[in-house]
Structure formats: structure tokens, C-alpha cells
């Protein structure tokens, strides 16, 4: 399969905004999550079971204001704080939407059906 086309500008904007979203998602921080959600969207988060490590990859297809993106996140298992702590990679399909000005809002997040890579 050839690599799907990507939108570098949207990918860059999302790469700067999504870490804060995933930090709030990991902790179930509803007040912070709500700042990232599109009107009417409901996301509850993971309740502190993991903490945010890093974003491994973001795939952003070209398109209009609403995009279906795929994000792979490295989660750090709860209670692990050393730099060598094992991380758990999880891939999510997200529907996001762009308000003029480059601010992205999350409409939906769900576990991806994409095959998982190993690290």
C-alpha cells in the first residue's frame, strides 16, 4: 500500500494541540477535556489508569474542516515514572474539526481497528 497523503499544516497544528488533550484524556480531567471537545461531543477519558507519554504518530488526510485522523499514543502505565518505564502504544481513530484560526476540536475518539505496531 502506498502511504496515504497527509496534510502537513493540519498535522503540525494537531501535533501541538493533542498532547494536552491526551493528558486530560488519561486523567479523566473533564474541565480540560471540555476545552477540546466540539459542541455536543462527550468524552470521559481513562480515569488515571495511564499517563500520557508521547504521540508516536498522527495521520491526517487532506480534506475540509472535518477530518477523520488516526493517532498512536504511547501511554505510561500508572505508577511508572522512570524514563525506562514500559509504555503501551494505543491507536485511536478520531473525528476532529477545525475552526478558522487553526484550533482543532474533537468530535469523537474511539479505539482504532488498524493493526497494532510493536515498539
N, C-alpha and C positions, 0 to 999 in steps of 0.2 A: 504494500500500500504506500503510495506517496504521502508525505506528510501534509496534513491539511493546511490550507492557507491560514495565516494568522494576521491579526490586526495589531501591529506593534504599539501604536499610540494607546489603544484601549488596554492592551496587555500591561503597559507601563503604569497607567493610571490605576488599574486594578491591583497590580503588584504593590503599589504604595498604600492602597486603602484596605486591602483584605487582611493583612496581619492583625490589625486592630479588631476587625470583625471576628476572626478566628480566636483571638484571645478571649473576647467576650463570649463566643460560642462555647469554648472549652469550659469556662467557668459558669455558664448559665447566667451571665450578668445581663438581666433583661433591660435595664436602663440603657446600657451601652449598645446592646443589640438593636434596640428600637431605633437608634440613630441611623442604622444601616439598612433598615427594612423599608421596602416600598409600602405605601399605604395599603392596609388590609392584609399584609403578609404576617404570618405568625410563625416564629421560630423560637424554640425553647432552649436549645443548647444542651450541653452534655453534663451539666451539674458538677463540674470539677473532677470528673473521672480521669481526665488527662489535662496536660497543659500544652500550650502552643509552642512548638519548636521552630518550625520554619515552613515556608511554602516551597515545595520541591519543583512544582511546575504549574503553569497556567496555560490553558489552551483557549484562545479567544478567536472564534471565527469572525471574518468580516461580516458586516450587516448594519442594521439600523440601530435604533435606540435600545431595543431589547435584544439581548444575546443569550444563547444557551452556552455556557462555558463549562470547562472541566478543570478542576483544581485538585492537585495532590498535596496534602498537608502532612508534614511529619509531626506527630504528636509525641510528647514526652509522657511516659507513664507516671501516674500520680506518685509523689513521694521521691522520685528520682531527680536529683539536682546536679549530679556530676556531669561534666562535659561528655563523658563517655557513656552516659545513660542510654539504655536501649530506646530506640524510637520506633514508633508504629506508623507506617505510612498508610493513609486512607485517602481514597479518591472520591470526590463529590461532583455530582452534576448540579450546576446552579443556574437559575434563571436570574439574570441581572438586568437592570435598566438604567440608562444614562440620562441624567437631567442635564440640560445645557450647562456648560461650565465644568464638565468632566467629573461630576460626582456620580458615583455608581450606587445603586440601591439594590438590595437582594429581594427578589420576589419569592424564591423557593430554593431550598437546598435539600438534596437527598443523596444517599449513598449511591455511588456510581455503579453501573453494571459493566463498566470497562474492565478488562482483565487487569489484575494487580501485578505491578512490577515488584521485584525484590531489590533490596538495597544491600 
